[in-house]
């Protein structure tokens, strides 16, 4: 029997194609995925944090600085230099820089007094090469003026939270444990996240979640929170707030905890994070000496868009509209992009430090 005869037996149609059967397609389209009883109770799936196993969380004090090798490579200074670590944290990045460059000095700025004390203890072996200062990076221009220093050679900003801050239940940064919803980076700030949550109207809260958290279900979440406050079933507790959000918008399609974006929005407002970032980005041109570098690690799109826009504008210079054929503004580029594409963590680092998966590093050299 020939191959054609065998094919004809399998599919007895000229050309070897089966006849079109629309009924079979309808069977596929309307085939039930599962059989369930209409009388069965409908329950929401309980969201489970991906880094929690049996209710335990990875050790909060195993803090690893993200993109540490890339940060060291961002400041290849061979001569004596002064670099400001504007977000010192526990001193992980500063430690790596001081080890790599013996002629480098670092001023570490940190709002969090507890983190500053730990960083000073960690880096005291470097002596006068390191100085820890209780301040926000937004105050850097005035601080340089007070110290009689005109410019610096490098500026590093790591805009993420440290493991210690997430682990401290009294700070309210984490939605994985009970504790007051505070979220202040510095005790000098007067307004807490709970005061904002309780004192805002439903529309104000929804606008806050939408603007600073980019939360698509902001209105629904705000309504659920305000209803719980009205019924007095919600108290000043980070875990309770997170659970209320989860019950309001729980879905098996969520890849992250539903409370993530809302907690981000509250933290941004409490600490004025975006306005502080705007201030320092506007001051970079006058703060950093020629040949100096600025490296910024961001963790969400609101931060990264701001950094990307300023860095690209510094490298472009001209601000004339595209419709004008010839530049009339006369603004020359004052920066050079070291990395055209954003630097992200490799798979090996993400496996070791899951928080690195959201980190984005951009580097600019001052011309």
Residue pairs with C-beta under 8 A, 6 or more apart in sequence:
7 16
8 16
11 17
11 18
13 19
44 247
44 250
45 250
45 251
45 252
46 246
46 250
47 246
47 250
47 254
47 257
47 258
49 57
49 176
49 257
51 57
51 58
51 354
52 176
57 167
57 176
57 177
59 163
60 163
60 164
60 166
60 167
60 168
61 163
61 164
61 167
62 163
63 89
63 90
63 92
63 162
63 163
63 164
64 92
64 352
64 353
64 356
65 71
65 89
65 92
65 93
65 96
65 158
66 158
66 160
66 297
66 345
66 349
66 353
66 355
66 356
66 359
67 297
67 343
67 345
67 349
67 356
67 359
67 361
68 92
68 93
68 96
70 343
70 361
71 93
71 96
71 97
71 156
71 295
71 297
71 361
72 96
72 97
72 100
74 156
74 293
74 295
74 338
74 361
74 363
75 81
75 83
75 97
75 101
75 104
75 154
75 156
75 293
75 295
77 83
77 101
77 103
77 104
77 153
77 154
78 103
79 103
80 103
80 104
80 105
81 101
81 103
81 104
81 105
81 153
81 154
82 104
82 105
82 106
82 107
82 149
82 152
82 153
82 154
83 97
83 104
83 105
83 106
83 107
83 152
83 153
83 154
83 155
83 156
84 106
84 107
84 108
84 109
84 137
84 140
84 152
84 154
84 155
84 156
85 91
85 93
85 94
85 97
85 106
85 107
85 108
85 109
85 156
86 109
86 137
86 140
86 155
86 156
86 157
86 280
87 109
87 110
87 137
87 156
87 157
87 158
87 159
88 94
88 108
88 109
88 110
88 115
88 116
88 119
88 132
89 110
89 112
89 115
89 119
89 158
89 162
90 115
90 118
90 119
90 122
90 162
90 164
91 108
91 118
91 119
91 120
91 122
91 123
91 132
93 156
93 158
94 106
94 108
94 119
94 123
94 130
95 122
95 123
97 104
97 106
97 156
98 104
98 106
98 123
98 126
98 129
98 130
104 129
105 128
105 129
105 130
105 131
106 129
106 130
106 131
107 131
107 133
107 152
108 116
108 119
108 123
108 130
108 131
108 132
108 133
109 133
109 134
109 135
109 136
109 137
109 139
109 140
109 143
110 116
110 119
110 132
110 133
110 134
110 135
111 134
111 135
111 136
111 185
111 186
111 188
112 165
112 185
112 186
113 134
113 186
113 187
114 164
114 168
115 162
115 164
115 165
116 132
116 134
118 164
119 132
120 132
123 130
123 132
124 130
133 143
135 143
136 186
136 276
137 157
137 276
137 280
138 275
138 276
138 279
138 280
140 155
140 280
140 283
140 287
141 283
141 286
141 287
144 150
144 151
144 152
144 287
151 286
151 287
151 288
151 289
151 292
152 287
152 288
152 289
152 292
153 288
153 289
153 291
153 292
153 293
154 288
154 292
154 293
154 294
154 295
155 280
155 284
155 287
155 288
155 292
155 293
155 294
155 295
156 294
156 295
156 296
157 277
157 280
157 294
157 295
157 296
157 297
158 297
159 273
159 277
159 296
159 297
159 298
159 299
159 303
160 297
160 299
160 355
160 358
160 359
161 173
163 355
165 171
165 173
166 173
166 174
167 174
168 179
169 177
169 178
169 179
169 238
170 179
170 180
170 182
171 179
171 182
171 183
171 184
172 179
172 180
172 181
172 182
172 183
172 192
172 193
172 194
172 238
173 183
173 238
173 263
173 267
174 238
175 238
175 239
175 241
175 242
175 257
175 259
175 260
175 263
176 239
176 242
177 238
177 239
178 237
178 238
178 239
178 240
179 237
179 238
179 239
180 192
180 194
180 236
180 237
180 238
181 192
181 193
181 194
181 197
181 236
181 237
181 238
181 241
181 266
182 192
182 193
182 194
183 192
183 193
183 263
183 266
183 267
183 270
183 271
184 191
184 192
184 270
184 271
185 270
185 271
186 271
189 270
189 271
191 270
192 270
193 266
193 267
193 269
193 270
194 236
196 208
196 266
196 269
196 270
197 205
197 225
197 229
197 241
197 266
198 229
198 236
200 208
201 226
202 219
202 222
202 223
202 226
203 222
205 218
205 222
205 225
205 226
206 218
206 219
206 221
206 222
206 223
207 218
208 218
208 265
208 266
208 269
209 215
209 218
209 221
209 222
209 261
209 262
209 265
210 218
210 219
211 265
212 264
212 265
212 268
212 269
212 274
212 302
213 261
213 262
213 263
213 264
213 265
213 268
214 261
214 301
214 302
215 221
215 261
215 262
215 265
217 248
217 249
220 248
220 249
221 245
221 248
221 249
221 262
223 248
224 244
224 245
224 247
224 248
224 249
225 234
225 241
225 244
225 245
225 248
228 234
228 244
234 240
234 241
234 244
238 263
241 259
242 257
242 259
242 263
245 258
245 259
245 262
246 257
246 258
246 259
248 258
249 258
250 258
251 258
264 300
267 273
268 274
268 302
273 303
274 302
274 303
274 306
277 303
277 306
277 307
278 306
280 287
281 306
281 307
281 310
282 310
284 294
284 310
284 314
284 335
284 364
284 366
285 314
285 334
285 335
285 366
288 294
288 366
289 366
290 366
290 367
291 365
291 366
292 365
292 366
293 338
293 363
293 364
293 365
293 366
294 363
294 364
294 366
295 361
295 362
295 363
295 364
296 307
296 361
296 362
297 359
297 360
297 361
298 304
298 307
298 359
298 360
298 362
299 358
299 359
299 360
300 358
304 342
304 360
304 362
307 362
308 342
308 362
311 335
311 337
311 362
311 364
312 337
313 319
314 333
314 334
314 335
314 364
315 333
315 335
315 336
315 337
315 364
316 333
317 331
317 332
317 333
317 334
318 327
318 329
318 331
319 329
319 331
320 327
320 328
320 329
333 367
334 366
334 367
335 364
335 365
335 366
335 367
336 364
336 365
336 367
337 362
337 363
337 364
338 363
338 364
338 365
339 361
339 362
339 363
342 360
342 361
342 362
343 360
343 361
343 362
343 363
344 359
344 360
344 361
345 353
345 356
345 357
345 359
349 356
350 356
350 357
